[in-house]
Amino acid sequence: MLTAEDKKLVQQVWEKIGGRQEEAGAETLERMFAAYPQTKTYFPHFDLHHGSDQIRGHGKKVVAALGTAVKNLDNLSQALSELSNLHAYNLRVDPLLAQCFQVVLAVHLGKDYTPEVHAAFDKFMSAVAAVLSEKYR
Amino acid sequence: MVHWSAEEKQLISSVWGKVNVEECGAEALARLLIVYPWTQRFFDNFGNLSSPTAIIGNPKVRAHGKKVLTSFGEAIKNLDNLKATYSKLSELHCDKLHVDPENFRLLGDILVIVLAAHFGKDFTPSCQATWQKLVGVVAHALAHKYH
């Protein structure tokens, strides 16, 4: 699914956000809860206020998982296997998180979030979503 | 009818006031054609769409992008009456252009990303939430006359 060029671009993006990864995770979740209130139904046990420790902590987890995916672009299925179980049996995979993560990248990278990078990253997020949904049926 | 709070209207107009419709429209349409290549099927007569560079530089893409976003501006002036505003365009996209309305949603999401890239931190979560709502409602209005 991802060409060699796509993989290169995805890895470059990941390097560009470097130390801001955790922040990006929290911001992604915050944007997702604001734009798509239905996503909050998966976190009734969370304090969802701006800056909450739980959002920060969970954002960090999400980004770490994406980071694992970036390091294992040739083997997403295996790398995300456990997460696939969680998402298949307890959650629901929806492009909403992907949209918000891309918005965060666009906010932080500005012009560097070129159409080519955008396309590659969109493909990457689709591939991740596909793997996470793998165990549904 | 969709309800817009005073804050939402403010967030919409303050962003829109700073948007260069020609640039933004061109960029959004180009990205649609690049990120979701199947959308190129609607633009057979646009000439060279063979690469991201070709698409970005294509004058027909730029012109059409401007047209699309200008129409969006009409929506913003008629927030309380979107279905009527887009009635004819909806029929056109269904009967003559045969566009799957899912593509309106995709373009809307891309527009949000383009705005995020332009405005950076100023495109706050509240801003994004309002604009996601707006693009969703526009997409819905454009799909309304489908049969």
Interface residues (C-beta under 8 A of the other chain):
Chain A: E27 E30 R31 A34 A35 Y36 Q99 C100 Q102 V103 V104 A106 V107 H108 L109 G110 K111 Y113 P115 E116 H118 A119 D122
Chain B: E27 A30 R31 I34 V35 P52 I55 I56 D109 V112 I113 V114 A116 A117 H118 F119 G120 K121 F123 P125 S126 Q128 A129 Q132 K133
